[in-house]
Amino acid sequence: MKVRATQDSEPCPLCGRPIVEGPGADRHHWLPKSRGGRASEAIHVICHRKLHSVFTPKELAADYGTPEAVRAHPEIAKFIRWIRRKPPGYIDRHDKPKK
């Protein structure tokens, strides 16, 4: 689900960069929909893809259900250091999500 964001929007909960309107914005369910999650939050598409390339829905539900927990993971911390140097609308390809 794409998201419409304005300059007054909250920053991305993963990387902290502003979320801008367009194809670079998405929504993420911290508790996966497959595990009963309903609430979602605006996030960059690239950050969303990275989350799902590192974690399975089961892992997200059990251990990584908050931005803080996800940011503590070594691979995500490395990604955040890299992505923070990119502009807010930056989109890149990442590994396919884990099933």
URQUI-V69994 format. One record per helix or strand of 2 or more residues. SS is the DSSP state (~ for helix, > for strand). FROM is the first residue (numbers start at 1). LEN is the number of residues. If there is no record, write none. Layout:
ss:SS from:FROM len:LEN
ss:SS from:FROM len:LEN
This chain:
ss:> from:25 len:4
ss:~ from:33 len:3
ss:> from:41 len:4
ss:~ from:45 len:10
ss:~ from:57 len:6
ss:~ from:67 len:5
ss:~ from:74 len:10
